[in-house]
Amino acid sequence: MISRIPALAAAAIWHLHPPGEIRGEGQGDWLHTELRRHAAPEAHQGVAVDGHHFYAITNRGIGKYRKSDGARVGGWSGPPDGPVQHLNSGIVIGERLYVAHSNFPKQPAESSLEIWDTRSMAPVERHVFVDAPGSLTWIVPYDGGKTEGKGWLACFAHYRSHGDPADSRVVHFDEKWQAVGSWSFPPALIQRFAGSSSSGGAIGPEARLFVTGHDAKELYLVELHASPEGELRWIDTLAISAEGQAFAWDPDGSGTLYSISRSRREVIVSKISRQP
């Protein structure tokens, strides 16, 4: 188990942008442009990306692919009876791939953060969440707007098949893995999840927090409530070509979105920008 957060690249610790600077749902001026697709058999749960590669993620496997031509250059696969059962979203920090994991659909929910070395694609560390408040679907570095501390935002999902999706939460953990904040999703957004929950989440253009559901071809822009408890503010909805699931932003800051088509087993590369 990880006792502390490893040293993180400075660019990977995000500050969320202050609220109220873009218009609400249906009035925003964001534009989604698909650029290309890459076949990837592991494109079932989500995708992560770094400077030179993207990582297609399935329940018990990860494929490493070159961004330049989509060639598969490595990967990892776990046994059916191994500790890794249901991987979800991933994020690359330095030379580590951090992937949200749960025992879904088993109950009670158990969740962990699984970590791989991106060079060897060997698992190197894990953090187990004791008494997890749901199934971990995504996690991103977050400092809460402070300069002295490092932490995480983590989404713990609930599904209609096992409970109430309204119980899904985004939890803020500090550098010692103590929960210091927790926010629910707006009821209208829970309805958009259609019995599922948020499958992906990442901080992208303008340091905004974007999330996806399980199936809808939509990217939701949300903001945290100012207090450490409350309800996320649903700001806008962007139409995209990916069918929900976990996604990632290219670390070059260009607004390049990596997402997946679960039905076609493809990684989709697209651009999110402001309309002129």
N, C-alpha and C positions, 0 to 999 in steps of 0.2 A: 504494500500500500504506500502511496506517496504521502510523506509527512509534510511536505510543503510544495508550493508551485516552483518548478525549476526556473532558472533565469530565462526571461522571455525577451525576444527582440523588441526594442523600443517601439517599432512601428506596429507591433501586434497588440499593444495595449490601447484600446480605443476609448475615446471620449465621445459620449453621445451629444449630438447637436441640440441646442436649446429648442424647446417646442415652439410651435406656432409660426413657422416660417414658410410652410407650403400649404396649399389649399387642400380641402378635404376630399373625400372619396368622390370620384367622378368629375373633379374639377382640376386635378393636377395636370402638369404639363410634361410628364415623363413619357419617354418613347422607348419601346423595346424593338430591337432589330436583330433578327437571327443571322449569324455569320456562317456557321458550319456545324456539322455533326460528325461524331466519331463513333464507330461501332465499338462496344465494350460489353462483353457478357456479364460483367459484374455490376453494370449500371442498374441496380435494383432498388437500392436504398438511398443513395446519394453520391456526391462527388466532392472531393477536396482538391486544392490546387496550390502550387508554389511557383517559383520562377521559371522552371523548365518542364515540369510534369503536372499531370492531373491524376487523381487516384479515384477510380470507380469502386464503389463500396456495395457489397451485398451482405447478406446475413452473417456469413462466416468466411468471407473472403474479400480481398482487396486486389485490384489490378493497377499497376503503375504504368502510365503511358506518357510518351513524349508529347508535349503541346504542339511542337512544330509540324508533326505529320501523323499523330495519333497511333504510332507504333507502340505495341506493348513491350516493355523492357524489364518487367519484374512483377512481383506480386507476393501474396501470402494467402494461404488457405488453412483453415482450422478444421479439425475432425468433428463429425456430428455430435459426438459425446464430450467434446471439450468444453472449457469454461466460456468460450465465446459462442453465443447463441443468436444474438439479434443486434448486429451493428446498425447504426443509424447515420447521423451526419458526422463529417470530419472537418478539421481545420489544421493546417500546417503552420507550425511556429518553429522557426529555425530549421533544424534537421529532424524534427519530431512531428509525427502525424498523430493528432489527438482525435479519437473517435468515440462518440457517445454509444453506450451499449446498455441493453436491458435483457431480461429473461422473458420478455413478451412472447407469446400470450400467457405464459404461466403466471400464477398468482400464489402468494402475494408478490407484488412488484419488487424486483431487485435491479439495481442500476449501478453502473461503473463507468469510469473513464479509462479507455484502453489506449495505450501509447506504443507506436512503432517507430523505429529508426528508418527514416526515408531512404537512406543509402542502402542498407542491407535488407530492408523490409522485414526485419525481425522484431517481434514484440519485446519491449524493454521495461515497461512499467505499467502500473494500473493504480487507480484510486477507486475504492469501493465506497459507495454512499450508504451509510448506516441508516436504516429506517427511511429509505428513499420515499419521497412523497408522490411517487408515480414512476412511469417508465421514461428514462432519460432519452430524449430524442435529439437535442442539439445543445451545444455549449460553446461559448465564445469568451475570450479574454475581455475583462471589463474592469476599469478602475474606479467607477463611480464618480468620475470627475475630479478625483484627487490625484496628486502627484506622488504621494508617499507610499501608496499601497497598490498591490496587484490583486486581482480576483477574477471571478467568472460570472457570467450570466448563463443559467442552465434551465432548459425547459423540461419539465416532468409532465408527461402526457397521461390522460385518461381517455378511455374509449367506451362507446356505448355498449360494446360487447361484454364489458366487465364492470361498468359503472357509469359515472356521469362525466361527459367531456367538460362540463363547466368546472370540474375540480382540477383541470390542468393549470399549471402554475409556471411562471418564470421566476426563478430564485436567484438572488444575488449572493454569492459566496465571497468572503474575504480571502486573503492569502493563507489563512489557517483553516480553510474549509468550514468556517462558521457562517451560517445563514444570517444575513443582515438585512435582507429585503425580500419581498415576495409579492408578485402581482398576478392577478387573474386576467383572462382574456375577456373582452366585451361580449355580452350575450349575442349580439348580432354577428360577431365574428365566429363565435362558437357554432352558430347555425350554419355559417358558411363552411365550416369543417365537416358538416353532414355526418355526424356521428363519430368522427375521428378527432384528431387534434392537430397541433402544429408539428409538422415533420421536419422542418428546416428553419434555421434562423442564422443570420449573419449581419455584421455591420458593414455597410457598403458606401455608396456615393454620399457625400456631404456628411459622413460619419453618422448616417441614419441606420436604425435597426429595421431590417426587413425580415418577414417570416413567410412561410408557405404552409398550406394545409397538406392533406394526404393525396388528393386527386385533382382538385381544380387547377386550371391553367391560369393561376393568379399569384401575384406576389403582393403581400400586404406590407405597407409601411406603418409602423407603430412607434409609439414613444412611451417611456416609462412615466408613471405617475411621480410627481415631485416628492411625495412622501415614500418611506420604505415599504409601505403597504398600500394596496389599492387596485385599480383596474388599469390595464394598458389603454392608451389612447390610440384608437384606430384612425389614422390620418388619411390614407389613400390606398387605392387598389390599382395595380398595374397588370394589364393583360400580358401574359407570356406564353411561349409555346411549350413549356415543360408542364408535365402533368403532376404538379405538386412535388412532394418528396424533398429531400435535402439538397442544398445548393451551396455554392461558394463564390466569392468574389476574387478575381485575379489580384494578387498583392501589389501589382504595379500602379494601382489607383486609377486605372483607365475607365472604370465602370463596366469592365468585361465580366459577364455573369457566366458561370459554369453550372449547368443544371442537367437533369436527366429525363429521358423518356423511358419510363419503366416498362411500358408495353413493347417498345421496340429495342430495348437494351442499347440505348445510344446516349452518349454525352453530348449535350447541346451547348454550343458556345454562342453567346449573344452579347449585345451591347445595350446598356441602359443609359439613357442620356436625356437631357432636357430638350423638348421640342423647340425649334427656332421660332 
